[in-house]
Amino acid sequence: MLGYKPEDLVVFKFADEGVAPSKMVLYANATKLKDPAYKDKLARFIAASNKGWDYAVEHQDEAVKIVLDNDTTGAQTEKHQSGC
């Protein structure tokens, strides 16, 4: 856990705060965001990520197949990935 002990962490549920996020949440380091190059790189990453999620929503069957084909653990199921 990167050197942190569970008692060092503050854990909260978004739903308890009145927020219902998607299952993917991104965090950024506020100090690093002061660097314009880092901020630009992060903005481009988020834009590309959103584009990928949009594609996955529009092509759900293909996205599910991609996830299942690349799951080396065998933990993913079609039911879980399709939300059925």
PDB file with one MODEL, atoms N, CA, C and O in Angstrom:
MODEL        1
ATOM      1  N   MET A   1       0.828  -1.191   0.000  1.00  0.00           N
ATOM      2  CA  MET A   1       0.000   0.000   0.000  1.00  0.00           C
ATOM      3  C   MET A   1       0.868   1.249   0.000  1.00  0.00           C
ATOM      4  O   MET A   1       0.532   2.240   0.648  1.00  0.00           O
ATOM      5  N   LEU A   2       1.965   1.208  -0.711  1.00  0.00           N
ATOM      6  CA  LEU A   2       2.850   2.352  -0.897  1.00  0.00           C
ATOM      7  C   LEU A   2       3.352   2.955   0.408  1.00  0.00           C
ATOM      8  O   LEU A   2       3.612   4.157   0.469  1.00  0.00           O
ATOM      9  N   GLY A   3       3.490   2.155   1.436  1.00  0.00           N
ATOM     10  CA  GLY A   3       4.032   2.656   2.686  1.00  0.00           C
ATOM     11  C   GLY A   3       3.020   3.254   3.636  1.00  0.00           C
ATOM     12  O   GLY A   3       3.377   3.659   4.742  1.00  0.00           O
ATOM     13  N   TYR A   4       1.767   3.319   3.229  1.00  0.00           N
ATOM     14  CA  TYR A   4       0.737   3.869   4.106  1.00  0.00           C
ATOM     15  C   TYR A   4       0.076   2.746   4.888  1.00  0.00           C
ATOM     16  O   TYR A   4      -0.124   1.647   4.371  1.00  0.00           O
ATOM     17  N   LYS A   5      -0.256   3.031   6.124  1.00  0.00           N
ATOM     18  CA  LYS A   5      -1.004   2.090   6.940  1.00  0.00           C
ATOM     19  C   LYS A   5      -2.485   2.454   6.815  1.00  0.00           C
ATOM     20  O   LYS A   5      -2.817   3.623   6.616  1.00  0.00           O
ATOM     21  N   PRO A   6      -3.361   1.482   6.929  1.00  0.00           N
ATOM     22  CA  PRO A   6      -4.798   1.786   6.818  1.00  0.00           C
ATOM     23  C   PRO A   6      -5.245   2.916   7.741  1.00  0.00           C
ATOM     24  O   PRO A   6      -6.110   3.709   7.367  1.00  0.00           O
ATOM     25  N   GLU A   7      -4.674   3.001   8.928  1.00  0.00           N
ATOM     26  CA  GLU A   7      -5.095   4.060   9.857  1.00  0.00           C
ATOM     27  C   GLU A   7      -4.599   5.446   9.430  1.00  0.00           C
ATOM     28  O   GLU A   7      -5.043   6.457   9.973  1.00  0.00           O
ATOM     29  N   ASP A   8      -3.673   5.494   8.452  1.00  0.00           N
ATOM     30  CA  ASP A   8      -3.195   6.778   7.929  1.00  0.00           C
ATOM     31  C   ASP A   8      -4.119   7.342   6.848  1.00  0.00           C
ATOM     32  O   ASP A   8      -3.992   8.503   6.459  1.00  0.00           O
ATOM     33  N   LEU A   9      -5.035   6.527   6.375  1.00  0.00           N
ATOM     34  CA  LEU A   9      -5.885   6.916   5.251  1.00  0.00           C
ATOM     35  C   LEU A   9      -7.238   7.441   5.708  1.00  0.00           C
ATOM     36  O   LEU A   9      -7.761   7.034   6.745  1.00  0.00           O
ATOM     37  N   VAL A  10      -7.783   8.332   4.931  1.00  0.00           N
ATOM     38  CA  VAL A  10      -9.152   8.792   5.135  1.00  0.00           C
ATOM     39  C   VAL A  10      -9.979   8.174   4.013  1.00  0.00           C
ATOM     40  O   VAL A  10      -9.763   8.470   2.837  1.00  0.00           O
ATOM     41  N   VAL A  11     -10.908   7.333   4.374  1.00  0.00           N
ATOM     42  CA  VAL A  11     -11.727   6.633   3.399  1.00  0.00           C
ATOM     43  C   VAL A  11     -13.147   7.153   3.485  1.00  0.00           C
ATOM     44  O   VAL A  11     -13.715   7.258   4.572  1.00  0.00           O
ATOM     45  N   PHE A  12     -13.715   7.474   2.347  1.00  0.00           N
ATOM     46  CA  PHE A  12     -15.100   7.930   2.318  1.00  0.00           C
ATOM     47  C   PHE A  12     -15.776   7.371   1.083  1.00  0.00           C
ATOM     48  O   PHE A  12     -15.124   7.071   0.082  1.00  0.00           O
ATOM     49  N   LYS A  13     -17.083   7.237   1.164  1.00  0.00           N
ATOM     50  CA  LYS A  13     -17.876   6.775   0.028  1.00  0.00           C
ATOM     51  C   LYS A  13     -18.485   8.000  -0.639  1.00  0.00           C
ATOM     52  O   LYS A  13     -19.084   8.850   0.020  1.00  0.00           O
ATOM     53  N   PHE A  14     -18.324   8.075  -1.954  1.00  0.00           N
ATOM     54  CA  PHE A  14     -18.886   9.206  -2.676  1.00  0.00           C
ATOM     55  C   PHE A  14     -20.390   9.321  -2.448  1.00  0.00           C
ATOM     56  O   PHE A  14     -20.919  10.425  -2.309  1.00  0.00           O
ATOM     57  N   ALA A  15     -21.074   8.187  -2.411  1.00  0.00           N
ATOM     58  CA  ALA A  15     -22.527   8.200  -2.227  1.00  0.00           C
ATOM     59  C   ALA A  15     -22.919   8.851  -0.907  1.00  0.00           C
ATOM     60  O   ALA A  15     -23.963   9.497  -0.823  1.00  0.00           O
ATOM     61  N   ASP A  16     -22.088   8.686   0.132  1.00  0.00           N
ATOM     62  CA  ASP A  16     -22.370   9.320   1.418  1.00  0.00           C
ATOM     63  C   ASP A  16     -22.281  10.839   1.331  1.00  0.00           C
ATOM     64  O   ASP A  16     -22.832  11.552   2.170  1.00  0.00           O
ATOM     65  N   GLU A  17     -21.581  11.324   0.306  1.00  0.00           N
ATOM     66  CA  GLU A  17     -21.417  12.764   0.104  1.00  0.00           C
ATOM     67  C   GLU A  17     -22.402  13.309  -0.922  1.00  0.00           C
ATOM     68  O   GLU A  17     -22.317  14.471  -1.321  1.00  0.00           O
ATOM     69  N   GLY A  18     -23.345  12.454  -1.351  1.00  0.00           N
ATOM     70  CA  GLY A  18     -24.347  12.888  -2.322  1.00  0.00           C
ATOM     71  C   GLY A  18     -23.859  12.872  -3.755  1.00  0.00           C
ATOM     72  O   GLY A  18     -24.446  13.522  -4.620  1.00  0.00           O
ATOM     73  N   VAL A  19     -22.782  12.129  -4.016  1.00  0.00           N
ATOM     74  CA  VAL A  19     -22.226  12.052  -5.361  1.00  0.00           C
ATOM     75  C   VAL A  19     -22.303  10.604  -5.822  1.00  0.00           C
ATOM     76  O   VAL A  19     -21.970   9.688  -5.069  1.00  0.00           O
ATOM     77  N   ALA A  20     -22.737  10.398  -7.049  1.00  0.00           N
ATOM     78  CA  ALA A  20     -22.804   9.051  -7.599  1.00  0.00           C
ATOM     79  C   ALA A  20     -21.877   8.978  -8.811  1.00  0.00           C
ATOM     80  O   ALA A  20     -22.330   9.102  -9.949  1.00  0.00           O
ATOM     81  N   PRO A  21     -20.584   8.777  -8.572  1.00  0.00           N
ATOM     82  CA  PRO A  21     -19.643   8.762  -9.694  1.00  0.00           C
ATOM     83  C   PRO A  21     -19.728   7.466 -10.492  1.00  0.00           C
ATOM     84  O   PRO A  21     -20.293   6.470 -10.039  1.00  0.00           O
ATOM     85  N   SER A  22     -19.152   7.507 -11.689  1.00  0.00           N
ATOM     86  CA  SER A  22     -18.996   6.263 -12.428  1.00  0.00           C
ATOM     87  C   SER A  22     -17.989   5.413 -11.657  1.00  0.00           C
ATOM     88  O   SER A  22     -17.462   5.842 -10.631  1.00  0.00           O
ATOM     89  N   LYS A  23     -17.734   4.240 -12.141  1.00  0.00           N
ATOM     90  CA  LYS A  23     -16.819   3.359 -11.424  1.00  0.00           C
ATOM     91  C   LYS A  23     -15.365   3.774 -11.594  1.00  0.00           C
ATOM     92  O   LYS A  23     -14.487   3.246 -10.912  1.00  0.00           O
ATOM     93  N   MET A  24     -15.105   4.701 -12.484  1.00  0.00           N
ATOM     94  CA  MET A  24     -13.734   5.158 -12.677  1.00  0.00           C
ATOM     95  C   MET A  24     -13.594   6.564 -12.108  1.00  0.00           C
ATOM     96  O   MET A  24     -14.344   7.470 -12.472  1.00  0.00           O
ATOM     97  N   VAL A  25     -12.652   6.732 -11.236  1.00  0.00           N
ATOM     98  CA  VAL A  25     -12.406   8.037 -10.630  1.00  0.00           C
ATOM     99  C   VAL A  25     -10.931   8.362 -10.806  1.00  0.00           C
ATOM    100  O   VAL A  25     -10.074   7.507 -10.583  1.00  0.00           O
ATOM    101  N   LEU A  26     -10.634   9.581 -11.201  1.00  0.00           N
ATOM    102  CA  LEU A  26      -9.252  10.020 -11.365  1.00  0.00           C
ATOM    103  C   LEU A  26      -8.915  11.038 -10.292  1.00  0.00           C
ATOM    104  O   LEU A  26      -9.754  11.854  -9.909  1.00  0.00           O
ATOM    105  N   TYR A  27      -7.693  10.985  -9.815  1.00  0.00           N
ATOM    106  CA  TYR A  27      -7.210  11.941  -8.830  1.00  0.00           C
ATOM    107  C   TYR A  27      -5.982  12.629  -9.411  1.00  0.00           C
ATOM    108  O   TYR A  27      -5.258  12.047 -10.219  1.00  0.00           O
ATOM    109  N   ALA A  28      -5.755  13.856  -9.000  1.00  0.00           N
ATOM    110  CA  ALA A  28      -4.568  14.587  -9.452  1.00  0.00           C
ATOM    111  C   ALA A  28      -3.882  15.219  -8.251  1.00  0.00           C
ATOM    112  O   ALA A  28      -4.521  15.551  -7.252  1.00  0.00           O
ATOM    113  N   ASN A  29      -2.586  15.376  -8.367  1.00  0.00           N
ATOM    114  CA  ASN A  29      -1.782  16.005  -7.340  1.00  0.00           C
ATOM    115  C   ASN A  29      -1.868  17.516  -7.527  1.00  0.00           C
ATOM    116  O   ASN A  29      -1.424  18.035  -8.551  1.00  0.00           O
ATOM    117  N   ALA A  30      -2.429  18.226  -6.560  1.00  0.00           N
ATOM    118  CA  ALA A  30      -2.645  19.675  -6.672  1.00  0.00           C
ATOM    119  C   ALA A  30      -1.341  20.433  -6.889  1.00  0.00           C
ATOM    120  O   ALA A  30      -1.313  21.421  -7.622  1.00  0.00           O
ATOM    121  N   THR A  31      -0.282  19.987  -6.267  1.00  0.00           N
ATOM    122  CA  THR A  31       1.010  20.660  -6.439  1.00  0.00           C
ATOM    123  C   THR A  31       1.507  20.524  -7.876  1.00  0.00           C
ATOM    124  O   THR A  31       1.977  21.492  -8.473  1.00  0.00           O
ATOM    125  N   LYS A  32       1.398  19.310  -8.425  1.00  0.00           N
ATOM    126  CA  LYS A  32       1.858  19.086  -9.796  1.00  0.00           C
ATOM    127  C   LYS A  32       1.002  19.832 -10.819  1.00  0.00           C
ATOM    128  O   LYS A  32       1.479  20.160 -11.905  1.00  0.00           O
ATOM    129  N   LEU A  33      -0.257  20.101 -10.478  1.00  0.00           N
ATOM    130  CA  LEU A  33      -1.135  20.814 -11.409  1.00  0.00           C
ATOM    131  C   LEU A  33      -0.688  22.260 -11.630  1.00  0.00           C
ATOM    132  O   LEU A  33      -1.167  22.918 -12.555  1.00  0.00           O
ATOM    133  N   LYS A  34       0.211  22.754 -10.803  1.00  0.00           N
ATOM    134  CA  LYS A  34       0.746  24.101 -11.001  1.00  0.00           C
ATOM    135  C   LYS A  34       1.707  24.153 -12.190  1.00  0.00           C
ATOM    136  O   LYS A  34       1.988  25.228 -12.720  1.00  0.00           O
ATOM    137  N   ASP A  35       2.206  22.990 -12.605  1.00  0.00           N
ATOM    138  CA  ASP A  35       3.104  22.897 -13.755  1.00  0.00           C
ATOM    139  C   ASP A  35       2.262  22.847 -15.033  1.00  0.00           C
ATOM    140  O   ASP A  35       1.525  21.881 -15.234  1.00  0.00           O
ATOM    141  N   PRO A  36       2.351  23.864 -15.905  1.00  0.00           N
ATOM    142  CA  PRO A  36       1.523  23.910 -17.123  1.00  0.00           C
ATOM    143  C   PRO A  36       1.695  22.683 -18.022  1.00  0.00           C
ATOM    144  O   PRO A  36       0.725  22.234 -18.632  1.00  0.00           O
ATOM    145  N   ALA A  37       2.907  22.133 -18.117  1.00  0.00           N
ATOM    146  CA  ALA A  37       3.133  20.956 -18.959  1.00  0.00           C
ATOM    147  C   ALA A  37       2.405  19.742 -18.389  1.00  0.00           C
ATOM    148  O   ALA A  37       1.790  18.975 -19.130  1.00  0.00           O
ATOM    149  N   TYR A  38       2.476  19.571 -17.069  1.00  0.00           N
ATOM    150  CA  TYR A  38       1.781  18.464 -16.423  1.00  0.00           C
ATOM    151  C   TYR A  38       0.270  18.629 -16.581  1.00  0.00           C
ATOM    152  O   TYR A  38      -0.441  17.672 -16.888  1.00  0.00           O
ATOM    153  N   LYS A  39      -0.209  19.852 -16.368  1.00  0.00           N
ATOM    154  CA  LYS A  39      -1.643  20.132 -16.480  1.00  0.00           C
ATOM    155  C   LYS A  39      -2.135  19.837 -17.899  1.00  0.00           C
ATOM    156  O   LYS A  39      -3.213  19.270 -18.079  1.00  0.00           O
ATOM    157  N   ASP A  40      -1.350  20.219 -18.896  1.00  0.00           N
ATOM    158  CA  ASP A  40      -1.713  19.945 -20.287  1.00  0.00           C
ATOM    159  C   ASP A  40      -1.748  18.449 -20.565  1.00  0.00           C
ATOM    160  O   ASP A  40      -2.674  17.951 -21.205  1.00  0.00           O
ATOM    161  N   LYS A  41      -0.730  17.730 -20.077  1.00  0.00           N
ATOM    162  CA  LYS A  41      -0.670  16.275 -20.276  1.00  0.00           C
ATOM    163  C   LYS A  41      -1.877  15.602 -19.623  1.00  0.00           C
ATOM    164  O   LYS A  41      -2.483  14.708 -20.213  1.00  0.00           O
ATOM    165  N   LEU A  42      -2.222  16.021 -18.427  1.00  0.00           N
ATOM    166  CA  LEU A  42      -3.360  15.446 -17.719  1.00  0.00           C
ATOM    167  C   LEU A  42      -4.670  15.745 -18.451  1.00  0.00           C
ATOM    168  O   LEU A  42      -5.534  14.875 -18.566  1.00  0.00           O
ATOM    169  N   ALA A  43      -4.813  16.972 -18.944  1.00  0.00           N
ATOM    170  CA  ALA A  43      -6.029  17.349 -19.680  1.00  0.00           C
ATOM    171  C   ALA A  43      -6.174  16.499 -20.945  1.00  0.00           C
ATOM    172  O   ALA A  43      -7.274  16.062 -21.282  1.00  0.00           O
ATOM    173  N   ARG A  44      -5.055  16.267 -21.642  1.00  0.00           N
ATOM    174  CA  ARG A  44      -5.104  15.424 -22.842  1.00  0.00           C
ATOM    175  C   ARG A  44      -5.420  13.981 -22.495  1.00  0.00           C
ATOM    176  O   ARG A  44      -6.146  13.309 -23.229  1.00  0.00           O
ATOM    177  N   PHE A  45      -4.880  13.496 -21.377  1.00  0.00           N
ATOM    178  CA  PHE A  45      -5.185  12.134 -20.936  1.00  0.00           C
ATOM    179  C   PHE A  45      -6.676  11.986 -20.624  1.00  0.00           C
ATOM    180  O   PHE A  45      -7.303  11.003 -21.019  1.00  0.00           O
ATOM    181  N   ILE A  46      -7.236  12.958 -19.918  1.00  0.00           N
ATOM    182  CA  ILE A  46      -8.656  12.907 -19.567  1.00  0.00           C
ATOM    183  C   ILE A  46      -9.523  12.956 -20.825  1.00  0.00           C
ATOM    184  O   ILE A  46     -10.504  12.219 -20.931  1.00  0.00           O
ATOM    185  N   ALA A  47      -9.165  13.822 -21.779  1.00  0.00           N
ATOM    186  CA  ALA A  47      -9.928  13.908 -23.027  1.00  0.00           C
ATOM    187  C   ALA A  47      -9.891  12.571 -23.781  1.00  0.00           C
ATOM    188  O   ALA A  47     -10.914  12.113 -24.288  1.00  0.00           O
ATOM    189  N   ALA A  48      -8.720  11.958 -23.849  1.00  0.00           N
ATOM    190  CA  ALA A  48      -8.590  10.670 -24.528  1.00  0.00           C
ATOM    191  C   ALA A  48      -9.353   9.577 -23.783  1.00  0.00           C
ATOM    192  O   ALA A  48      -9.992   8.727 -24.403  1.00  0.00           O
ATOM    193  N   SER A  49      -9.285   9.603 -22.466  1.00  0.00           N
ATOM    194  CA  SER A  49     -10.006   8.623 -21.657  1.00  0.00           C
ATOM    195  C   SER A  49     -11.509   8.749 -21.868  1.00  0.00           C
ATOM    196  O   SER A  49     -12.206   7.748 -22.033  1.00  0.00           O
ATOM    197  N   ASN A  50     -12.001   9.982 -21.863  1.00  0.00           N
ATOM    198  CA  ASN A  50     -13.433  10.200 -22.102  1.00  0.00           C
ATOM    199  C   ASN A  50     -13.846   9.720 -23.485  1.00  0.00           C
ATOM    200  O   ASN A  50     -14.926   9.155 -23.652  1.00  0.00           O
ATOM    201  N   LYS A  51     -12.994   9.942 -24.472  1.00  0.00           N
ATOM    202  CA  LYS A  51     -13.272   9.474 -25.826  1.00  0.00           C
ATOM    203  C   LYS A  51     -13.369   7.941 -25.844  1.00  0.00           C
ATOM    204  O   LYS A  51     -14.240   7.369 -26.500  1.00  0.00           O
ATOM    205  N   GLY A  52     -12.462   7.294 -25.113  1.00  0.00           N
ATOM    206  CA  GLY A  52     -12.495   5.838 -25.030  1.00  0.00           C
ATOM    207  C   GLY A  52     -13.749   5.327 -24.349  1.00  0.00           C
ATOM    208  O   GLY A  52     -14.345   4.347 -24.797  1.00  0.00           O
ATOM    209  N   TRP A  53     -14.159   5.986 -23.261  1.00  0.00           N
ATOM    210  CA  TRP A  53     -15.386   5.577 -22.573  1.00  0.00           C
ATOM    211  C   TRP A  53     -16.605   5.780 -23.473  1.00  0.00           C
ATOM    212  O   TRP A  53     -17.508   4.943 -23.497  1.00  0.00           O
ATOM    213  N   ASP A  54     -16.629   6.898 -24.215  1.00  0.00           N
ATOM    214  CA  ASP A  54     -17.741   7.133 -25.150  1.00  0.00           C
ATOM    215  C   ASP A  54     -17.814   6.010 -26.183  1.00  0.00           C
ATOM    216  O   ASP A  54     -18.898   5.523 -26.502  1.00  0.00           O
ATOM    217  N   TYR A  55     -16.656   5.606 -26.701  1.00  0.00           N
ATOM    218  CA  TYR A  55     -16.614   4.521 -27.680  1.00  0.00           C
ATOM    219  C   TYR A  55     -17.130   3.227 -27.048  1.00  0.00           C
ATOM    220  O   TYR A  55     -17.904   2.496 -27.666  1.00  0.00           O
ATOM    221  N   ALA A  56     -16.704   2.951 -25.829  1.00  0.00           N
ATOM    222  CA  ALA A  56     -17.124   1.722 -25.149  1.00  0.00           C
ATOM    223  C   ALA A  56     -18.634   1.694 -24.936  1.00  0.00           C
ATOM    224  O   ALA A  56     -19.266   0.646 -25.072  1.00  0.00           O
ATOM    225  N   VAL A  57     -19.209   2.845 -24.602  1.00  0.00           N
ATOM    226  CA  VAL A  57     -20.664   2.917 -24.414  1.00  0.00           C
ATOM    227  C   VAL A  57     -21.382   2.662 -25.734  1.00  0.00           C
ATOM    228  O   VAL A  57     -22.379   1.941 -25.779  1.00  0.00           O
ATOM    229  N   GLU A  58     -20.869   3.256 -26.804  1.00  0.00           N
ATOM    230  CA  GLU A  58     -21.493   3.115 -28.122  1.00  0.00           C
ATOM    231  C   GLU A  58     -21.278   1.724 -28.721  1.00  0.00           C
ATOM    232  O   GLU A  58     -22.052   1.306 -29.581  1.00  0.00           O
ATOM    233  N   HIS A  59     -20.264   1.012 -28.294  1.00  0.00           N
ATOM    234  CA  HIS A  59     -19.915  -0.308 -28.836  1.00  0.00           C
ATOM    235  C   HIS A  59     -19.732  -1.294 -27.678  1.00  0.00           C
ATOM    236  O   HIS A  59     -18.673  -1.903 -27.523  1.00  0.00           O
ATOM    237  N   GLN A  60     -20.778  -1.434 -26.877  1.00  0.00           N
ATOM    238  CA  GLN A  60     -20.672  -2.213 -25.645  1.00  0.00           C
ATOM    239  C   GLN A  60     -20.251  -3.660 -25.881  1.00  0.00           C
ATOM    240  O   GLN A  60     -19.405  -4.179 -25.153  1.00  0.00           O
ATOM    241  N   ASP A  61     -20.817  -4.310 -26.872  1.00  0.00           N
ATOM    242  CA  ASP A  61     -20.462  -5.717 -27.102  1.00  0.00           C
ATOM    243  C   ASP A  61     -18.970  -5.864 -27.406  1.00  0.00           C
ATOM    244  O   ASP A  61     -18.312  -6.778 -26.907  1.00  0.00           O
ATOM    245  N   GLU A  62     -18.444  -4.952 -28.231  1.00  0.00           N
ATOM    246  CA  GLU A  62     -17.022  -4.986 -28.563  1.00  0.00           C
ATOM    247  C   GLU A  62     -16.164  -4.702 -27.318  1.00  0.00           C
ATOM    248  O   GLU A  62     -15.147  -5.358 -27.093  1.00  0.00           O
ATOM    249  N   ALA A  63     -16.585  -3.728 -26.526  1.00  0.00           N
ATOM    250  CA  ALA A  63     -15.826  -3.372 -25.318  1.00  0.00           C
ATOM    251  C   ALA A  63     -15.789  -4.529 -24.326  1.00  0.00           C
ATOM    252  O   ALA A  63     -14.746  -4.808 -23.734  1.00  0.00           O
ATOM    253  N   VAL A  64     -16.912  -5.197 -24.144  1.00  0.00           N
ATOM    254  CA  VAL A  64     -16.965  -6.351 -23.240  1.00  0.00           C
ATOM    255  C   VAL A  64     -16.019  -7.435 -23.735  1.00  0.00           C
ATOM    256  O   VAL A  64     -15.282  -8.027 -22.946  1.00  0.00           O
ATOM    257  N   LYS A  65     -16.036  -7.697 -25.040  1.00  0.00           N
ATOM    258  CA  LYS A  65     -15.151  -8.724 -25.607  1.00  0.00           C
ATOM    259  C   LYS A  65     -13.686  -8.351 -25.388  1.00  0.00           C
ATOM    260  O   LYS A  65     -12.876  -9.212 -25.044  1.00  0.00           O
ATOM    261  N   ILE A  66     -13.338  -7.082 -25.582  1.00  0.00           N
ATOM    262  CA  ILE A  66     -11.951  -6.645 -25.388  1.00  0.00           C
ATOM    263  C   ILE A  66     -11.513  -6.889 -23.940  1.00  0.00           C
ATOM    264  O   ILE A  66     -10.418  -7.394 -23.694  1.00  0.00           O
ATOM    265  N   VAL A  67     -12.366  -6.530 -22.996  1.00  0.00           N
ATOM    266  CA  VAL A  67     -12.028  -6.728 -21.580  1.00  0.00           C
ATOM    267  C   VAL A  67     -11.852  -8.216 -21.280  1.00  0.00           C
ATOM    268  O   VAL A  67     -10.870  -8.614 -20.654  1.00  0.00           O
ATOM    269  N   LEU A  68     -12.796  -9.028 -21.724  1.00  0.00           N
ATOM    270  CA  LEU A  68     -12.726 -10.466 -21.446  1.00  0.00           C
ATOM    271  C   LEU A  68     -11.513 -11.105 -22.106  1.00  0.00           C
ATOM    272  O   LEU A  68     -10.859 -11.962 -21.511  1.00  0.00           O
ATOM    273  N   ASP A  69     -11.208 -10.690 -23.342  1.00  0.00           N
ATOM    274  CA  ASP A  69     -10.055 -11.239 -24.061  1.00  0.00           C
ATOM    275  C   ASP A  69      -8.731 -10.876 -23.386  1.00  0.00           C
ATOM    276  O   ASP A  69      -7.739 -11.586 -23.555  1.00  0.00           O
ATOM    277  N   ASN A  70      -8.705  -9.789 -22.630  1.00  0.00           N
ATOM    278  CA  ASN A  70      -7.465  -9.315 -22.013  1.00  0.00           C
ATOM    279  C   ASN A  70      -7.408  -9.555 -20.513  1.00  0.00           C
ATOM    280  O   ASN A  70      -6.472  -9.106 -19.852  1.00  0.00           O
ATOM    281  N   ASP A  71      -8.388 -10.250 -19.971  1.00  0.00           N
ATOM    282  CA  ASP A  71      -8.400 -10.553 -18.539  1.00  0.00           C
ATOM    283  C   ASP A  71      -7.564 -11.791 -18.275  1.00  0.00           C
ATOM    284  O   ASP A  71      -8.019 -12.915 -18.489  1.00  0.00           O
ATOM    285  N   THR A  72      -6.349 -11.584 -17.813  1.00  0.00           N
ATOM    286  CA  THR A  72      -5.461 -12.719 -17.546  1.00  0.00           C
ATOM    287  C   THR A  72      -5.790 -13.417 -16.229  1.00  0.00           C
ATOM    288  O   THR A  72      -5.280 -14.504 -15.959  1.00  0.00           O
ATOM    289  N   THR A  73      -6.647 -12.795 -15.405  1.00  0.00           N
ATOM    290  CA  THR A  73      -6.989 -13.400 -14.116  1.00  0.00           C
ATOM    291  C   THR A  73      -8.178 -14.341 -14.223  1.00  0.00           C
ATOM    292  O   THR A  73      -8.339 -15.238 -13.396  1.00  0.00           O
ATOM    293  N   GLY A  74      -9.005 -14.143 -15.232  1.00  0.00           N
ATOM    294  CA  GLY A  74     -10.228 -14.941 -15.351  1.00  0.00           C
ATOM    295  C   GLY A  74     -11.323 -14.470 -14.416  1.00  0.00           C
ATOM    296  O   GLY A  74     -12.351 -15.132 -14.278  1.00  0.00           O
ATOM    297  N   ALA A  75     -11.110 -13.322 -13.769  1.00  0.00           N
ATOM    298  CA  ALA A  75     -12.072 -12.835 -12.789  1.00  0.00           C
ATOM    299  C   ALA A  75     -13.272 -12.122 -13.422  1.00  0.00           C
ATOM    300  O   ALA A  75     -14.342 -12.050 -12.818  1.00  0.00           O
ATOM    301  N   GLN A  76     -13.093 -11.599 -14.633  1.00  0.00           N
ATOM    302  CA  GLN A  76     -14.169 -10.843 -15.259  1.00  0.00           C
ATOM    303  C   GLN A  76     -15.170 -11.781 -15.928  1.00  0.00           C
ATOM    304  O   GLN A  76     -14.814 -12.850 -16.423  1.00  0.00           O
ATOM    305  N   THR A  77     -16.414 -11.358 -15.929  1.00  0.00           N
ATOM    306  CA  THR A  77     -17.456 -12.128 -16.587  1.00  0.00           C
ATOM    307  C   THR A  77     -18.225 -11.206 -17.525  1.00  0.00           C
ATOM    308  O   THR A  77     -18.234  -9.988 -17.348  1.00  0.00           O
ATOM    309  N   GLU A  78     -18.859 -11.792 -18.508  1.00  0.00           N
ATOM    310  CA  GLU A  78     -19.667 -11.000 -19.435  1.00  0.00           C
ATOM    311  C   GLU A  78     -20.784 -10.294 -18.682  1.00  0.00           C
ATOM    312  O   GLU A  78     -21.092  -9.135 -18.961  1.00  0.00           O
ATOM    313  N   LYS A  79     -21.388 -10.990 -17.732  1.00  0.00           N
ATOM    314  CA  LYS A  79     -22.476 -10.394 -16.949  1.00  0.00           C
ATOM    315  C   LYS A  79     -21.983  -9.160 -16.192  1.00  0.00           C
ATOM    316  O   LYS A  79     -22.646  -8.122 -16.196  1.00  0.00           O
ATOM    317  N   HIS A  80     -20.828  -9.271 -15.547  1.00  0.00           N
ATOM    318  CA  HIS A  80     -20.280  -8.142 -14.790  1.00  0.00           C
ATOM    319  C   HIS A  80     -19.945  -6.972 -15.717  1.00  0.00           C
ATOM    320  O   HIS A  80     -20.271  -5.823 -15.417  1.00  0.00           O
ATOM    321  N   GLN A  81     -19.306  -7.264 -16.821  1.00  0.00           N
ATOM    322  CA  GLN A  81     -18.867  -6.204 -17.727  1.00  0.00           C
ATOM    323  C   GLN A  81     -20.021  -5.542 -18.480  1.00  0.00           C
ATOM    324  O   GLN A  81     -19.931  -4.366 -18.832  1.00  0.00           O
ATOM    325  N   SER A  82     -21.087  -6.272 -18.727  1.00  0.00           N
ATOM    326  CA  SER A  82     -22.211  -5.690 -19.467  1.00  0.00           C
ATOM    327  C   SER A  82     -23.255  -5.077 -18.538  1.00  0.00           C
ATOM    328  O   SER A  82     -24.187  -4.413 -18.992  1.00  0.00           O
ATOM    329  N   GLY A  83     -23.095  -5.301 -17.250  1.00  0.00           N
ATOM    330  CA  GLY A  83     -24.035  -4.721 -16.296  1.00  0.00           C
ATOM    331  C   GLY A  83     -25.375  -5.425 -16.273  1.00  0.00           C
ATOM    332  O   GLY A  83     -26.351  -4.903 -15.733  1.00  0.00           O
ATOM    333  N   CYS A  84     -25.421  -6.610 -16.858  1.00  0.00           N
ATOM    334  CA  CYS A  84     -26.689  -7.372 -16.907  1.00  0.00           C
ATOM    335  C   CYS A  84     -26.859  -8.208 -15.663  1.00  0.00           C
ATOM    336  O   CYS A  84     -27.859  -8.913 -15.524  1.00  0.00           O
TER     337      CYS A  84
ENDMDL
END
